């Protein structure tokens, strides 16, 4: 009797014997799904058979049954050689080609994963940008540092960031004996990010000013490489940078000198991070109406704070700046923003115990899970007033402006990382007979994402360039006006684009983009917060409008002047002249719109802000494309950007989007069927 053996490996345990025969049926199966021939007689098997338990024994067959081809049952398929011994074959047996999955537990095909390459070496736009702006010697120093750091990102920091996502912070409120301790426990990878941040000067670079006005760009470029691999450690770094900037600006004698030194040191053992505790139960952006925290003056000149901070990020920081209302002699306070003062506090005292602070709970967030964010009860917290009484909001502006810049940086960095991984994956994933990078529709989609990424990068770096000028005394009034309006514009615009790009990027990986263990979804989840932190889109749109009104339109005139001046040398390149016309005309029309439509500017402010951001970014891309050493891709990007609907607010206005009747109709549309309870 002949049998055609259709598997190279033969196993009887929990693996099927793959045999084909024209004359014999399959061997009988017992209750444990083990072929009966593979189970020894009870008298000869001294241990009980249990489901799933490996059975390893010799089976002797007295007649030519299918089991005769198996001399030994095998507990693990990997124990069998690919070549079946001739002793296992019946005379004249033939070996058929293996069937799919016949020798495998999970199949033979494995999709290659996307690979993270050195983020500086692979980012030619970043390289050309720095080479275009920085003096040659400065560029040499900066590029060497970024190239080295890019390797560290790939070989060390990326894995640390992933561990921060997996090993989330925990709150231990009580010790084993019932004492309140409120310890926030973070993983070793989070602590290592702290050390790396100090060693690499991710804050200090901007304050050491080794390269003068270019030091800030060096710092931002380095953070741009770091951000997506940082495990959200860029959040405490942004507030630390903001706190250092605030200390430099307010120059309060009530802030100890060591605070600035610790915020800007490169010594990991001395490095401090700072918090920014503003949000309370009644609101986030509306600090004037929502701040309930009270401050009571003490005999030694310090204050005791009493309040509840609803959303305090990077709660493991060493210090914080916060707002509170000072109680007068009759225990009364001034309401609104005019009643707020700014205070400096240290989170723990000399003994290491919390400074009359209770950590009520850690927030359970959609994203940014790596980051400890908590609700805090201040119950007599020792603090020091660092602003004039009632001028707290004004005093904290330098910190807010800095953190908004960091927010825009994180937006651009998340876009760049998603596109880098998606691009790499497109060269490895094959569908419909060819790689997906060979499908024009897929490349078109990635090209659109690339365009947004480039625009976001140039916009936030322009704000950084202006900040570098301001910090070294080189900023004119024109520069300061630009920085005032571009900071909220950059934060607003890049945050919304980051959400679109990361969402589309997840889709570019198909189903794998949706799987948490690939590390891809975290880029999308963490991007969602970027349009919320440091002011939502609408709040920032109103801030843009506020600075237009407060400056009597001077910030807009500064934008227009900047666009006109910087496009003049670009026009020398004939191919770019039409694009220059589009951008300059759009900016002029936007200035005219604000001058002629005062009554509807509030309802139009969101669309106006997006139009201003798109138009100004078009100028930055054209300037990049006009550089003598520009690549063809720079020109392509500039031309395509300028074909966007730059001044879309004008089209919406013509369609009646901001008319009073339309506003009422929108309210009815939203509220139809709603009954307030």
C-alpha positions as CSV (number, residue, x, y, z in Angstrom):
1,X,0.0,0.0,0.0
2,X,1.5,3.3,-1.0
3,X,1.0,6.7,0.7
4,X,1.9,10.1,-0.7
5,X,3.4,12.1,2.2
6,X,2.5,15.7,1.7
7,X,4.5,17.3,4.5
8,X,8.2,17.2,5.0
9,X,7.8,17.1,8.8
10,X,5.6,14.6,10.5
11,X,4.2,15.1,14.0
12,X,1.5,13.3,16.0
13,X,1.1,15.5,19.1
14,X,-1.1,18.5,18.5
15,X,-0.1,18.8,14.9
16,X,-2.0,17.0,12.1
17,X,-0.4,14.3,10.0
18,X,-0.8,15.6,6.5
19,X,-1.4,12.4,4.5
20,X,-3.3,11.8,1.3
21,X,-4.5,8.3,0.3
22,X,-7.0,7.0,-2.2
23,X,-7.9,4.0,-0.2
24,X,-7.6,4.9,3.5
25,X,-9.7,7.2,5.7
26,X,-8.1,9.5,8.3
27,X,-7.2,7.8,11.5
28,X,-9.7,7.9,14.3
29,X,-9.5,10.9,16.7
30,X,-10.0,10.8,20.4
31,X,-11.5,13.4,22.7
32,X,-8.2,15.3,23.0
33,X,-7.8,15.6,19.2
34,X,-4.9,13.3,19.3
35,X,-4.7,10.5,16.7
36,X,-5.4,7.2,18.5
37,X,-2.2,5.6,17.1
38,X,-0.2,8.3,18.8
39,X,-1.6,7.4,22.3
40,X,0.0,4.5,24.1
41,X,-2.0,2.0,26.0
42,X,-2.8,3.0,29.5
43,X,-0.9,0.1,30.9
44,X,2.3,1.3,29.2
45,X,1.8,5.1,29.9
46,X,2.6,6.0,33.5
47,X,1.4,9.6,33.5
48,X,-2.2,10.8,32.9
49,X,-3.0,12.3,29.6
50,X,-4.4,15.8,29.8
51,X,-5.4,18.1,27.0
52,X,-2.6,20.0,25.5
53,X,0.1,18.1,27.5
54,X,3.0,17.1,25.3
55,X,3.2,13.3,24.7
56,X,6.6,12.0,23.7
57,X,6.8,8.2,23.2
58,X,7.4,5.5,20.6
59,X,4.5,4.0,18.8
60,X,4.8,0.5,17.3
61,X,2.3,-0.5,14.6
62,X,1.6,-4.1,13.7
63,X,0.0,-3.5,10.4
64,X,0.6,-1.1,7.5
65,X,-1.6,1.8,8.8
66,X,-0.9,5.5,8.4
67,X,0.7,5.5,11.8
68,X,3.3,3.2,10.5
69,X,5.1,6.1,9.0
70,X,5.6,7.7,12.4
71,X,8.1,6.1,14.8
72,X,7.9,8.9,17.4
73,X,5.4,11.5,18.3
74,X,6.9,15.0,18.5
75,X,5.9,17.7,20.8
76,X,7.3,20.6,18.9
77,X,7.3,21.0,15.1
78,X,10.6,22.8,15.3
79,X,12.2,19.5,16.5
80,X,11.9,17.9,13.1
81,X,14.4,18.2,10.3
82,X,13.3,19.5,6.9
83,X,14.5,16.3,5.3
84,X,12.3,13.3,6.3
85,X,14.4,10.2,6.9
86,X,14.0,7.3,4.5
87,X,13.1,5.2,7.5
88,X,9.8,7.0,7.8
89,X,8.8,6.3,4.2
90,X,7.0,3.3,2.8
91,X,8.6,1.6,-0.1
92,X,8.4,3.6,-3.3
93,X,6.9,6.5,-1.4
94,X,7.0,9.9,-3.2
95,X,7.2,13.4,-1.6
96,X,4.8,15.9,-2.9
97,X,5.4,19.7,-2.9
98,X,4.6,21.2,0.6
99,X,1.2,22.8,1.0
100,X,0.9,26.4,2.2
101,X,1.3,26.7,6.0
102,X,2.1,22.9,6.1
103,X,5.3,23.5,8.1
104,X,4.5,26.7,9.8
105,X,2.5,27.8,12.8
106,X,1.7,31.3,11.4
107,X,2.7,31.2,7.8
108,X,5.8,32.1,5.8
109,X,5.2,35.7,4.9
110,X,6.1,38.6,7.1
111,X,5.7,42.2,6.1
112,X,8.8,44.3,6.6
113,X,8.2,47.0,9.2
114,X,9.0,50.7,8.5
115,X,12.4,51.7,9.7
116,X,13.4,55.0,11.4
117,X,16.5,56.4,9.9
118,X,18.6,59.2,11.2
119,X,16.1,62.1,11.2
120,X,18.6,64.7,10.4
121,X,20.4,62.8,7.7
122,X,17.1,62.0,5.9
123,X,15.6,65.5,6.2
124,X,17.1,67.5,3.3
125,X,14.7,70.4,3.9
126,X,16.0,70.9,7.4
127,X,19.6,70.7,6.1
128,X,19.0,73.2,3.3
129,X,17.1,75.6,5.6
130,X,19.9,75.7,8.2
131,X,22.6,76.0,5.4
132,X,20.6,78.9,3.9
133,X,20.3,80.9,7.1
134,X,23.3,80.1,9.3
135,X,26.8,81.5,8.8
136,X,29.1,78.7,7.4
137,X,31.0,78.1,10.6
138,X,27.8,78.0,12.7
139,X,26.2,75.6,10.2
140,X,29.2,73.3,10.4
141,X,29.0,73.1,14.2
142,X,25.2,72.8,14.3
143,X,24.9,70.2,11.5
144,X,27.6,68.0,13.1
145,X,25.7,68.1,16.4
146,X,22.4,67.3,14.8
147,X,23.9,64.5,12.8
148,X,25.4,62.9,15.9
149,X,22.2,63.5,17.8
150,X,20.1,61.9,15.0
151,X,22.0,58.7,15.5
152,X,21.3,58.8,19.3
153,X,17.6,59.3,18.5
154,X,17.5,56.2,16.4
155,X,19.8,54.0,18.5
156,X,18.7,55.0,22.0
157,X,16.0,57.6,22.4
158,X,13.3,56.0,20.2
159,X,13.2,52.8,22.3
160,X,13.1,54.9,25.5
161,X,10.1,56.8,24.1
162,X,8.3,53.6,23.3
163,X,8.9,52.4,26.9
164,X,7.4,55.6,28.3
165,X,4.3,54.9,26.3
166,X,4.0,51.3,27.6
167,X,5.1,51.9,31.2
168,X,2.7,54.7,32.1
169,X,3.1,56.9,35.2
170,X,1.3,55.7,38.4
171,X,0.1,57.5,41.5
172,X,0.7,56.0,44.9
173,X,-1.3,58.1,47.3
174,X,-0.6,56.1,50.5
175,X,2.3,54.0,51.8
176,X,1.9,50.6,53.4
177,X,1.1,52.2,56.8
178,X,-1.6,54.5,55.6
179,X,0.4,57.7,55.4
180,X,-0.4,60.1,52.6
181,X,2.6,60.2,50.3
182,X,1.3,61.1,46.8
183,X,4.3,59.7,44.9
184,X,4.1,59.9,41.1
185,X,6.0,56.8,39.9
186,X,7.5,57.1,36.5
187,X,9.5,54.5,34.6
188,X,13.3,54.5,34.2
189,X,13.0,55.5,30.6
190,X,11.2,58.7,31.6
191,X,14.0,59.4,34.0
192,X,16.6,58.7,31.3
193,X,14.8,61.2,29.0
194,X,15.4,63.8,31.8
195,X,19.1,63.0,31.8
196,X,19.4,63.1,28.0
197,X,17.5,66.5,27.9
198,X,20.1,68.0,30.2
199,X,23.1,66.4,28.5
200,X,22.1,67.4,25.1
201,X,21.2,71.0,26.1
202,X,17.6,70.7,24.9
203,X,16.8,73.8,27.0
204,X,20.2,75.3,27.7
205,X,21.2,75.7,24.1
206,X,18.9,78.7,23.8
207,X,20.4,80.4,26.9
208,X,24.1,79.5,26.5
209,X,23.9,81.5,23.2
210,X,27.1,80.0,21.8
211,X,25.9,80.9,18.4
212,X,24.3,84.2,19.2
213,X,21.0,84.9,17.5
214,X,21.2,81.4,15.8
215,X,21.3,79.6,19.2
216,X,17.5,79.4,19.3
217,X,17.3,77.8,15.9
218,X,19.9,75.3,16.9
219,X,17.8,74.4,20.0
220,X,14.6,74.1,18.0
221,X,16.1,72.0,15.3
222,X,17.4,69.6,17.9
223,X,14.0,69.4,19.6
224,X,12.4,68.8,16.2
225,X,14.5,65.7,15.8
226,X,13.8,64.6,19.4
227,X,10.1,65.3,19.8
228,X,8.5,62.3,18.2
229,X,10.9,59.9,20.0
230,X,10.8,61.7,23.4
231,X,7.9,59.8,25.0
232,X,6.3,63.3,25.4
233,X,9.2,64.6,27.5
234,X,9.1,67.6,25.2
235,X,6.1,68.7,27.3
236,X,8.0,69.4,30.5
237,X,10.8,70.8,28.4
238,X,8.5,73.3,26.8
239,X,7.4,74.6,30.2
240,X,10.9,74.5,31.4
241,X,12.0,76.7,28.5
242,X,9.0,78.9,29.1
243,X,9.9,79.2,32.8
244,X,13.5,80.2,32.0
245,X,12.2,82.8,29.5
246,X,9.8,84.2,32.1
247,X,12.5,84.4,34.7
248,X,14.7,86.3,32.3
249,X,11.8,88.7,31.5
250,X,10.2,89.5,34.8
251,X,13.5,89.7,36.7
252,X,11.8,89.3,40.1
253,X,13.9,89.3,43.2
254,X,11.5,86.7,44.7
255,X,12.7,84.0,42.3
256,X,15.9,82.5,43.7
257,X,18.9,82.7,41.3
258,X,19.4,78.9,41.5
259,X,16.0,78.4,39.8
260,X,17.2,79.7,36.4
261,X,20.6,77.9,36.8
262,X,18.9,74.6,37.4
263,X,16.4,75.1,34.5
264,X,19.3,75.7,32.1
265,X,22.0,73.4,33.3
266,X,23.5,70.5,31.4
267,X,24.2,68.5,34.6
268,X,21.4,65.8,34.9
269,X,21.8,65.7,38.6
270,X,21.1,69.4,38.9
271,X,18.6,69.8,36.0
272,X,15.1,71.0,37.0
273,X,11.9,71.0,35.0
274,X,9.0,73.4,35.6
275,X,5.2,73.2,35.6
276,X,2.7,75.8,34.4
277,X,-0.4,75.5,36.7
278,X,-3.2,77.6,35.3
279,X,-6.2,75.5,34.4
280,X,-8.9,75.2,37.2
281,X,-12.3,73.6,37.3
282,X,-14.2,76.5,35.8
283,X,-12.0,76.8,32.7
284,X,-8.7,76.6,30.9
285,X,-8.2,79.5,28.6
286,X,-10.6,81.8,30.5
287,X,-8.2,82.2,33.4
288,X,-9.7,85.5,34.4
289,X,-13.1,84.0,35.0
290,X,-12.0,80.6,36.1
291,X,-9.2,81.1,38.6
292,X,-10.4,80.5,42.2
293,X,-7.0,79.9,43.9
294,X,-6.4,82.3,46.7
295,X,-3.1,83.7,48.1
296,X,-2.7,84.8,51.7
297,X,0.2,87.0,52.6
298,X,2.5,85.8,55.5
299,X,4.6,87.8,57.9
300,X,7.8,86.7,56.1
301,X,6.7,88.1,52.7
302,X,5.7,84.7,51.3
303,X,2.2,83.6,50.5
304,X,0.1,80.5,51.2
305,X,-1.9,79.3,48.2
306,X,-5.3,77.6,48.6
307,X,-6.9,76.2,45.5
308,X,-7.6,73.3,43.1
309,X,-5.6,73.0,39.9
310,X,-7.6,70.9,37.5
311,X,-5.1,70.0,34.8
312,X,-1.4,70.2,35.7
313,X,0.9,68.6,33.2
314,X,4.4,67.2,34.0
315,X,3.4,67.0,37.7
316,X,6.7,65.5,38.6
317,X,8.4,68.9,37.9
318,X,10.5,70.5,40.5
319,X,8.9,74.0,40.4
320,X,6.0,75.8,38.9
321,X,4.5,79.1,38.0
322,X,0.8,79.6,38.9
323,X,-1.9,82.3,39.1
324,X,-3.9,83.2,42.2
325,X,-5.9,86.0,43.7
326,X,-4.5,87.9,46.7
327,X,-6.7,88.2,49.7
328,X,-6.8,91.7,51.1
329,X,-7.1,92.6,54.8
330,X,-10.8,91.9,54.8
331,X,-10.3,88.6,52.9
332,X,-11.8,90.0,49.7
333,X,-10.4,89.5,46.2
334,X,-10.6,91.4,42.9
335,X,-12.6,89.4,40.2
336,X,-11.5,89.0,36.6
337,X,-8.0,89.1,35.1
338,X,-7.2,92.3,37.0
339,X,-7.2,90.3,40.2
340,X,-4.7,87.7,39.2
341,X,-1.0,87.7,40.3
342,X,1.8,85.3,39.3
343,X,3.5,83.1,41.9
344,X,6.6,81.0,42.0
345,X,6.6,77.8,44.0
346,X,8.8,74.7,44.5
347,X,6.9,71.4,44.4
348,X,8.9,69.9,47.3
349,X,10.6,71.3,50.4
350,X,14.1,70.7,51.6
351,X,13.0,67.5,53.3
352,X,11.7,66.1,50.0
353,X,8.0,66.2,51.1
354,X,5.4,67.9,48.9
355,X,4.9,71.6,49.6
356,X,1.4,71.3,51.1
357,X,0.2,69.8,47.8
358,X,-2.0,66.8,47.4
359,X,-2.1,64.9,44.2
360,X,-5.8,64.0,43.9
361,X,-5.6,61.8,40.8
362,X,-3.8,61.3,37.5
363,X,-5.8,62.2,34.4
364,X,-6.9,59.3,32.1
365,X,-6.3,60.9,28.7
366,X,-6.8,59.9,25.1
367,X,-3.2,60.4,24.3
368,X,0.0,61.8,26.0
369,X,-0.3,58.9,28.3
370,X,3.4,58.9,28.9
371,X,3.1,62.2,30.7
372,X,1.9,62.5,34.3
373,X,-1.0,65.0,34.3
374,X,-2.8,65.5,37.6
375,X,-5.4,67.3,39.6
376,X,-3.7,69.1,42.5
377,X,-5.1,70.5,45.8
378,X,-3.0,73.4,47.1
379,X,-3.6,73.6,50.8
380,X,-1.3,76.2,52.2
381,X,1.4,75.8,49.5
382,X,4.3,78.2,50.1
383,X,4.8,80.5,47.1
384,X,6.3,83.9,46.2
385,X,4.7,86.7,44.2
386,X,6.8,87.5,41.1
387,X,4.6,89.9,39.3
388,X,3.0,93.2,40.3
389,X,-0.3,92.6,42.0
390,X,-3.0,92.1,39.5
391,X,-0.6,91.8,36.6
392,X,-0.2,88.0,36.6
393,X,-1.6,87.3,33.2
394,X,0.7,89.9,31.6
395,X,3.7,88.5,33.4
396,X,3.1,84.9,32.3
397,X,2.8,85.9,28.6
398,X,6.6,85.1,27.9
399,X,6.0,81.6,29.2
400,X,2.8,81.1,27.1
401,X,4.5,82.4,24.0
402,X,7.4,80.0,24.4
403,X,5.1,77.0,25.1
404,X,3.0,77.9,22.0
405,X,6.1,77.8,19.9
406,X,7.0,74.4,21.3
407,X,3.4,73.3,20.5
408,X,3.9,74.2,16.9
409,X,7.3,72.4,16.9
410,X,5.7,69.3,18.2
411,X,3.0,69.5,15.5
412,X,5.6,69.8,12.7
413,X,7.7,67.0,14.2
414,X,4.8,64.6,14.4
415,X,4.0,65.2,10.8
416,X,7.6,64.7,9.8
417,X,7.9,61.4,11.7
418,X,4.6,60.0,10.3
419,X,5.6,60.9,6.7
420,X,9.1,59.5,7.2
421,X,7.8,56.1,8.4
422,X,5.1,56.1,5.7
423,X,7.6,56.8,3.0
424,X,9.8,54.0,4.1
425,X,6.9,51.6,4.3
426,X,5.8,52.5,0.8
427,X,9.1,51.0,-0.5
428,X,8.5,47.7,1.3
429,X,4.8,47.0,1.0
430,X,3.7,45.3,-2.2
431,X,0.0,45.3,-3.4
432,X,-1.5,44.5,-6.7
433,X,1.8,43.3,-8.1
434,X,4.0,46.3,-7.2
435,X,5.2,48.4,-4.3
436,X,2.8,51.0,-3.1
437,X,5.3,53.7,-3.8
438,X,4.9,52.7,-7.5
439,X,1.1,53.5,-7.3
440,X,0.6,57.1,-8.4
441,X,-2.5,57.6,-6.2
442,X,-0.6,56.6,-3.1
443,X,2.3,58.9,-3.9
444,X,-0.1,61.7,-4.6
445,X,-1.5,61.3,-1.1
446,X,1.9,61.3,0.5
447,X,3.0,64.3,-1.5
448,X,0.0,66.3,-0.1
449,X,1.1,65.3,3.4
450,X,4.7,66.3,2.6
451,X,3.5,69.7,1.5
452,X,1.8,70.3,4.8
453,X,4.8,69.1,6.7
454,X,7.1,71.5,4.9
455,X,4.9,74.5,5.5
456,X,4.6,73.7,9.2
457,X,8.3,73.4,9.6
458,X,9.1,76.7,7.9
459,X,6.4,78.5,9.9
460,X,7.5,77.5,13.4
461,X,11.1,78.0,12.5
462,X,10.4,81.5,11.4
463,X,8.9,82.2,14.8
464,X,12.0,80.7,16.3
465,X,14.2,83.0,14.2
466,X,12.4,86.0,15.4
467,X,12.7,84.9,19.0
468,X,16.4,84.5,18.5
469,X,16.6,88.1,17.3
470,X,14.6,89.3,20.3
471,X,16.7,87.4,22.8
472,X,20.0,88.9,21.5
473,X,18.8,92.4,21.2
474,X,18.6,92.4,17.4
475,X,14.8,92.6,17.0
476,X,13.3,95.7,15.6
477,X,9.7,96.9,16.3
478,X,8.8,95.3,12.9
479,X,10.2,91.9,14.1
480,X,8.3,92.2,17.4
481,X,5.0,92.9,15.7
482,X,5.6,89.9,13.4
483,X,6.4,87.6,16.4
484,X,3.3,88.8,18.2
485,X,0.9,87.6,15.5
486,X,2.9,84.7,14.1
487,X,3.1,82.9,17.4
488,X,-0.6,82.2,17.8
489,X,-0.9,81.7,14.0
490,X,1.8,79.1,14.0
491,X,0.3,77.2,17.0
492,X,-3.2,77.3,15.6
493,X,-2.5,76.3,12.0
494,X,0.2,73.6,12.6
495,X,-1.9,71.9,15.3
496,X,-4.9,71.4,13.0
497,X,-2.7,70.2,10.1
498,X,-0.9,67.7,12.4
499,X,-4.2,66.0,13.1
500,X,-5.0,65.7,9.4
501,X,-1.5,64.5,8.4
502,X,-1.2,61.9,11.2
503,X,-4.7,60.6,10.6
504,X,-4.0,60.2,6.9
505,X,-0.6,58.7,7.8
506,X,-2.2,56.0,9.9
507,X,-4.3,55.1,6.9
508,X,-1.3,54.8,4.7
509,X,-0.2,51.7,6.7
510,X,-3.6,50.0,6.2
511,X,-4.7,47.8,9.1
512,X,-1.2,47.9,10.7
513,X,-1.5,51.6,11.2
514,X,-4.4,50.9,13.6
515,X,-2.4,48.4,15.7
516,X,-1.1,49.8,18.9
517,X,2.0,47.5,19.1
518,X,3.3,49.0,15.9
519,X,3.8,52.4,17.7
520,X,2.0,54.2,14.8
521,X,-1.3,55.1,16.5
522,X,0.5,57.0,19.3
523,X,1.5,59.7,16.8
524,X,-2.2,60.3,16.0
525,X,-3.4,60.1,19.6
526,X,-0.7,62.5,20.9
527,X,-1.4,64.9,18.0
528,X,-5.0,65.4,19.2
529,X,-3.9,67.4,22.2
530,X,-1.9,69.9,20.1
531,X,-5.0,71.8,19.1
532,X,-6.2,71.9,22.8
533,X,-3.1,72.7,24.9
534,X,-2.0,76.3,25.1
535,X,-5.3,77.5,23.7
536,X,-7.9,75.8,21.4
537,X,-8.2,76.8,17.8
538,X,-11.0,79.3,18.4
539,X,-9.3,80.8,21.5
540,X,-6.2,81.4,19.4
541,X,-8.2,82.8,16.5
542,X,-9.6,85.4,18.9
543,X,-6.1,86.1,20.2
544,X,-5.0,86.8,16.6
545,X,-8.0,89.2,16.3
546,X,-7.1,90.7,19.7
547,X,-3.6,91.6,18.7
548,X,-4.8,93.1,15.4
549,X,-7.2,95.3,17.3
550,X,-4.8,96.2,20.1
551,X,-2.1,97.2,17.6
552,X,-4.6,99.2,15.5
553,X,-3.8,96.9,12.6
554,X,0.0,97.3,12.8
555,X,0.6,93.6,13.1
556,X,-1.2,93.0,9.8
557,X,0.7,95.8,8.1
558,X,3.9,94.2,9.3
559,X,2.8,90.9,7.7
560,X,2.0,92.6,4.4
561,X,5.3,94.6,4.5
562,X,7.3,91.5,5.3
563,X,5.7,89.5,2.4
564,X,6.2,92.3,-0.1
565,X,9.9,92.9,0.9
566,X,10.9,89.3,1.0
567,X,9.3,88.4,-2.3
568,X,11.2,91.1,-4.2
569,X,14.3,89.0,-4.6
570,X,12.2,85.9,-5.3
571,X,10.7,87.5,-8.4
572,X,14.1,87.3,-10.1
573,X,13.3,83.7,-10.6
574,X,10.9,83.9,-13.5
575,X,9.2,80.5,-12.8
576,X,8.2,81.8,-9.4
577,X,6.7,85.2,-10.4
578,X,3.1,84.0,-10.8
579,X,3.2,82.4,-7.4
580,X,4.6,85.6,-5.9
581,X,1.7,87.5,-7.3
582,X,-0.8,85.0,-5.8
583,X,0.7,85.4,-2.3
584,X,1.2,89.1,-2.3
585,X,-2.3,89.7,-3.7
586,X,-3.8,87.4,-1.1
587,X,-2.1,89.2,1.8
588,X,-3.2,92.6,0.5
589,X,-6.8,91.4,0.2
590,X,-6.7,90.0,3.8
591,X,-5.5,93.3,5.1
592,X,-8.3,95.1,3.3
593,X,-10.8,92.6,4.5
594,X,-10.0,93.3,8.2
595,X,-10.2,97.0,7.6
596,X,-13.6,96.9,5.9
597,X,-15.4,94.2,7.9
598,X,-15.0,95.2,11.5
599,X,-18.5,94.1,12.7
600,X,-18.0,90.5,11.5
601,X,-14.4,89.9,12.4
602,X,-15.1,87.9,15.5
603,X,-17.2,85.3,13.6
604,X,-14.7,85.3,10.8
605,X,-11.7,85.2,13.0
606,X,-11.0,81.5,12.6
607,X,-11.2,81.6,8.8
608,X,-9.1,84.8,8.8
609,X,-6.4,83.2,11.0
610,X,-6.1,80.2,8.7
611,X,-6.0,82.4,5.6
612,X,-3.2,84.5,7.2
613,X,-1.2,81.4,8.1
614,X,-1.5,79.8,4.7
615,X,-0.6,83.0,2.8
616,X,2.4,83.8,5.0
617,X,3.6,80.2,4.7
618,X,3.4,80.6,1.0
619,X,5.9,83.4,1.2
620,X,8.3,81.3,3.3
621,X,8.1,78.4,0.8
622,X,8.8,80.8,-2.1
623,X,11.8,82.3,-0.3
624,X,13.1,78.8,0.2
625,X,12.6,77.9,-3.5
626,X,14.4,81.0,-4.7
627,X,17.7,80.1,-2.8
628,X,20.4,79.4,-5.4
629,X,21.0,76.0,-3.9
630,X,17.4,75.1,-3.7
631,X,16.3,71.7,-5.0
632,X,13.6,71.2,-7.6
633,X,11.4,69.8,-4.8
634,X,11.5,73.2,-3.1
635,X,10.2,74.9,-6.2
636,X,7.5,72.2,-6.7
637,X,6.4,72.6,-3.0
638,X,6.2,76.4,-3.3
639,X,4.2,76.4,-6.5
640,X,1.7,73.8,-5.2
641,X,1.2,75.6,-2.0
642,X,0.5,78.9,-3.7
643,X,-2.2,77.2,-5.8
644,X,-4.2,76.6,-2.5
645,X,-7.2,78.7,-1.6
646,X,-5.0,81.1,0.3
647,X,-7.5,83.7,1.3
648,X,-10.5,81.4,1.8
649,X,-12.1,83.8,4.3
650,X,-12.9,86.1,1.4
651,X,-14.8,83.4,-0.5
652,X,-16.7,82.5,2.7
653,X,-17.6,86.2,3.2
654,X,-18.9,86.5,-0.4
655,X,-21.1,83.4,0.3
656,X,-22.7,85.1,3.3
657,X,-21.0,82.9,5.9
658,X,-20.6,85.7,8.4
659,X,-24.0,87.5,7.9
660,X,-26.1,87.9,11.0
661,X,-28.9,85.8,9.5
662,X,-26.5,83.0,8.7
663,X,-25.3,83.0,12.3
664,X,-28.8,82.6,13.6
665,X,-29.5,79.8,11.1
666,X,-26.4,77.9,12.3
667,X,-27.6,78.2,15.9
668,X,-30.9,76.7,14.9
669,X,-29.2,74.0,13.0
670,X,-27.1,72.9,16.0
671,X,-29.8,73.2,18.6
672,X,-32.7,71.7,16.7
673,X,-34.4,69.0,18.9
674,X,-32.3,69.9,22.0
675,X,-34.1,70.4,25.3
676,X,-32.1,71.7,28.2
677,X,-32.4,69.8,31.4
